[in-house]
């Protein structure tokens, strides 16, 4: 039956123990779009399409060191999408790492690991800003190898290099920055070959 308490959901498991053990897997997601698929698509399925840095402990208040939380979210996203790629016959794996609006303090370099997935790193609900040191002393991101990566709705403040790419392992035509700013950074986008 369609839920009146939670719009766009339908409770479809019958066992009360199934609901108590894993509520998100017991609730079907009914997208509010004409022609959208509703059968068998759960809240768990819907939530697994994106990874939020907040799920890994990032605070985004500009004072708390969010480096390890951001690294954990990116590493998890890469491994989760990689496992999807190898279990799907024709799927081109992609995953979104969300940065809710805020100031994310970064105190050491974050690595986007060597993986064959598509990444979208995106500020959500407003701009997300990575804040380094003043004066700048570190690189914010090093990208090893990805199939395709998009940075969207993000700012970098106070880094020697905001993003660095290993051009031996990546097609630079597959790198995009959409609505991003580099403020007080020595280099915004750098390549190493």
PyMOL commands that set and color helices and strands:
alter all, ss='L'
color gray80, all
select helices_A, chain A and resi 16-21+23-26+43-47+53-56+67-87+172-174
alter helices_A, ss='H'
color red, helices_A
select strands_A, chain A and resi 9-11+27-29+50-52+61-65+94-105+110-112+118-131+139-143+148-152+154-157+161-166+175-178+181-183+187-192
alter strands_A, ss='S'
color yellow, strands_A
deselect
rebuild
show_as cartoon
